[in-house]
Amino acid sequence: MTTIPDELDTPCIMVDRELLQRNVDRMAEAVRAAGLELRPHAKTHKVPEIAARQLAAGAVGLTVATIGEAEVFAEHGAEDLFLAYPLWVGPRQARRLRRLTERARVSVGVDSAEAAVTMGTHLADAAGELTVLVEVDSGHHRSGVHPAQAVDVARAAAGAGLHVAGVFTFPGHSYAPGMPAEAAAQEQGALAEASELLSTAGFAVTRRSGGSTPTALLTEGTVATEVRPGVYVFGDAEQLELDRCAPEDIALTVAATVVSRHEGGAGIPRRIVLDAGSKVLGSDRPAWATGYGRLLDHLDARITALSEHHATVVWPEDQPLPALGERLRVVPNHVCLAMNLVDDVAVVGGGVLVDRWTVAARGRNS
C-alpha cells in the first residue's frame, strides 16, 4: 500500500510512479498484441513526463483536446498529435496550426462541410500540411455525423485542400454500467460503415480511430487501426465502478486529512469530513455513481457530499471511525478534472516523495 509521505500537505494529488508505469506498459502491450496502434489521450494527465513514458512504451503519437494542449506537447518533443474534436478554425487558430505543423505531424477532427471549408480557407497554402479525420457518431450523440454522411464531409475537406486520412469516433456512452461491450460494437459498426463508404468514394482510408478506456481492450475483430484511451494511466472511481480497473491499478489518489469526525446516532450517520473538496477532486458524479469518489483503502465508505474544500464521508457501522488528523487516500470520480485543478503533482515511489511533475497543459483550453 502506498503511504502518504510526511512532507506532503493535504490536499495533494499523488501519483504512484511504479503503478503508473505498470499501467502504461500493460496498455501498450495489450494494444500491440491486438495489432493496433496506441494514441493515448493526454488531456487526462497534461504532463510531459507521462507523455514521454507513453511514447517510450510504443505509442505512435498523442491525442489532445485543444490546440493549446498540442502546443505544450509539441514544445516537449511530441512529433505526432491528433486533436480529436471538430475544430472551427479562424485566422488566429490557423496561424497556430501552421506553426504546429512546422514541429509535428498534426491531424484534426472535422464533422461538417462548413468547418472543413472554413479551415481550408484560413490555412490557405498550408492546408495540405494538415490531416483531417471525419468524426462519425457511434451512439454517444455528441459530435460526429452519421456514417452515411461521412463522404460529404470528406469531399468538402478535400475540396478545401485538406488531406483526408480516415474516420474516428468517440464511444463516450461506454462510461455507464453494462455499456462498454455494446458501445464497442457500435463503435466498430460506425467505423466500418463510414470507412467503406469513403473507400468506395475514392478516398484512401489509412486511419480508423476509436477506443476510450472502457472499450480500448474490447477489440476482437475490430476494424479500427488505433485506439485513444486516456484514463488508463491513473484509473479513477468511475472506472472502478465500471469494473474496468481494480483497486490495485489506481495510480492517482488525493491525500486528504480527517478534520472532523462524528459518531452519529439518532438517525444521524457516522461520518468524517476530509479537507479535500470539489476544488481538488472535481465535482463530477454520474447518476449511477455511488458517491463523489472513493476511499482507496476503505472502499465501503461513501463520499456523500462535497463543498469547495471538504468532503463528507459516511462511514460503515462495523468499521472504526478514523481519528482526527488521520490521512486517507481519495480516488476522484473523474481523474481528468482533478488533474486540471492543480499546478503540479507529487510523485511517490516506495512510499517516499521522489519528484514533482508540473501539469504543463493545465488551463490550455483553446
GIWOHU-V768081 format. One record per run of one state. SS is the DSSP state (H for helix, E for strand, - for the rest). FROM is the first residue (numbers start at 1). LEN is the number of residues. Records with the same first field share a line. If there is no record, write none. Layout:
BEGIN
SS=FROM-LEN, FROM-LEN
END
This chain:
BEGIN
-=1-11, 34-3, 39-2, 42-6, 57-5, 65-2, 76-4, 87-4, 102-3, 111-2, 130-1, 137-8, 146-1, 160-3, 169-3, 175-5, 201-6, 211-15, 228-3, 234-3, 242-5, 250-2, 263-2, 266-2, 269-2, 275-3, 282-11, 296-6, 307-4, 315-12, 333-2, 340-4, 350-2, 359-8
E=12-5, 37-2, 41-1, 62-3, 80-7, 105-6, 131-6, 145-1, 163-6, 207-4, 226-2, 252-11, 265-1, 268-1, 271-4, 293-3, 302-5, 311-4, 327-6, 344-6, 352-7
H=17-17, 48-9, 67-9, 91-11, 113-17, 147-13, 172-3, 180-21, 231-3, 237-5, 247-3, 278-4, 335-5
END
